[in-house]
Amino acid sequence: MKAKLSMLDYCKKVLRCVSFDKRLFKKEYRKSIAWLSPVEVKLLKQWIRNNQLSTN
């Protein structure tokens, strides 16, 4: 049986997969922010900085 991914983990997985394309990354980042709670958004932003990914 597979463990369920949290929405935050799912967003991280998607962002990691699309990090090769800045435009697509930004689009998925915006969608992630819409789905996540404010606390999770902070964690996501920290994860992006720690992994040297960019929303610019």
N, C-alpha and C positions, 0 to 999 in steps of 0.2 A: 504494500500500500504506500502510495506517495504522500509525503507531507505537503500540506497546503502552504503556498507562498503567501506571505502578507502582501498587501498592496504596495507597501514601500519596497519590499524585495523584488516584486514584479516590475516596478518602475525602474529600479536599478538595473535589472536584467535587460529591459528594453533599451534604456539609455546606453548601456555598455555595447549593445548590438548595433546601435545606430550612430555611435560616436565618430565614425569615419566621415559623416556628412553633417556639416554644421547646421544647415537649414533643417534637415530632418531631425537632428538632435534638439534644436530649439523648439520645433513643433511638438515633439514628444515630451519635452520638458514642460511646456505649457499645459499639456493634457495631464501630466502627472500632478502638477500643482492643483489643478481643478479637482482631482480625486482624493488628494491627501489632506489630512488634518494639518493645522498650523505647526504643530510639534513635528510631525513627519516631514513637512516641507523644510524645516530647519535642519533636520537630520539628512535629508536628501541634498540640500545645498552644501552641507559639510562634507558629505560623501563625494560630491562632484569636485570640490576643492582638493580633498585628500587624494583623489585619483587623477588629478590634473586634467579633468574634462572641462569643457567650456561651453557656456551658453552664448558667447559673443559671436 
